Amino acid sequence: MELPFAESWKIKMVEPMHKSTREEREQWLKEAHYNVFQLKSEQVYIDLLTDSGTGAMSDRQWSALMLGDESYAGATSFYKFESVVKRIFGMKYVIPTHQGRAAENVLFSYLVKEGNIIPGNAHFDTTKGHIESRKATAIDVTVDEAKDTQLEVPFKGNVCLKKLEKVLTENKGNVPFMVLTITNNTVGGQPVSMRNIKDTVALCHKYGVPVVMDSARFAENAYFIKTREEGYADKSIKEISLEMYKDVDGMTMSAKKDGLVNMGGFIATNNKEWFEGAKLFCIPFEGYITYGGMNGRDLNALAVGLEENTEFDMLHTRIHQVAYLAGKLDEYGIPYQRPAGGHAIFVDADTVLDCIPKEEFPAQTLTCELYLEAGIRACEIGYMLADRDPVTRENRFGGLDLVRLCIPRRVYTDNHMNVIAAALKNVYDRRKEIKRGVAIEWEAPLMRHFTVKLKRLG
């Protein structure tokens, strides 16, 4: 008989988890102003808030920590890390930063000017925040197929070339770069095809516009190219990764995702002018250019993590678990962004809580209900995260309203996936009893979802 699927790793160390009562969770959520970011970690049973920095490192990564060189300048750890980045991505110049948003801050401080237009396939929250805080404009050019959560399309994260060309032609001379995000987190962790990457880069270069790859989940994107796109089945993840970046001008990366570390990020580019310009901001914002806000030991761990997570078995184990959870939701009839992405399941809250008006934030409401049901912390990726329009100050209700069940790497078992699915089913079964949503009592002017204070209605 065919052998069943099993993980590509075994467990060496465990961490206890604690359950709570419904009464306790009701009190904790009220004290957190119905914002799960404000909950304490010990108040959470299964934490699906993010996969950023929440994964488990390998024995090889822990070993590499002990060999970290903490020299202020020119540490051997930097050169180990730099050589891995150059080999995997084919980039000439590398600047470490302490995480992805720091990489954006450093690079965008050099590149973005007031009034600029920056297209992208659904910029994520920090990316859009760094653009709009500099009084520039982010324009979404994702394919329309991404808006239909039930449509089965293999590369829903793709750029719509017609939308992109319209932006490029109407804003000649005012587009400093285009952001290409792989995988596309905002529309459900959906991948971008190799064909679309190449066509997007070619179109931008035709208009003299460089391309910056937002690379937090590049390895998962390479996995989907290998498993879904014709002509790549026999190529390795490292070969596909190198091809993805062949003509790209630069990249930012939150290494807390596909780098398999708890903290870290970097900028890499083939543009020497960008490298020299970014260095000017790295030193005051992050630190000297050979550590950039990271310890030498963490640079060592990141170098190992990039190597490990560009191997097929490691990615297959991770993405298989996400697919397993998707299968349970299929069994229970719960709608999510299809097909399942690489790092999370994105539940379609607008459909689940169709009686909650958008002004009462269905996805945020569903996130609260899931926590109350079982102590599971998810994350709203929808109307709350979308922030207000920087000009009109109106809520932006034009996108999807999703609840992200984000799976940390090498942390939970399929039994935990069963608990998550069952808890969501319980909420889904009583969805008609949820009559009202939440309202904003206080919000920050930018990236409000992290600190917003809410109240329950009804």
Buried (B, 14 or more C-beta within 10 A) or exposed (E): EEEEEEBBBEEEEEEEEEEBEEEEBEEBBEEBBBBBBBBEEEBBBBBBBBBBBBBBBBEEBBEBBEEBBEBEEEBBBBBBBBEBBBBBBBBEBBBBBBBBBBBBBBBBBBBBEEEBBBBBBBBBBBBBBBBBBBEBBBBBBBBEBBEEBEEEBBBBBBBBBEBBBBBBEEBEEBBBBBBBBBBBBBBBBBBBBBBBBBBBBEBBBEBEBBBBBBBBBBBBBBBBBBBBBEEBEEBBBBBBBBBBBEBBBBBBBBBBBBBBBBBBBBBBBBBEEBBEBBBEBBEEBBBBBBBBBBBBBBBBBBBBBBBBBBBBEBBBBBBBBBBBBBEBBBEEEBBBBBBBBBBBBBBBBBBBBEBBEBEBBBBBBBBBBBBBBBBBBBBBBBBBBBBBEBEEEEBBEEBBBBBBBBBBBBBBEEEBBEBBBEBBBBBBEEBEEBEEBBEBEEBEEBBBBEEBBBEBEE
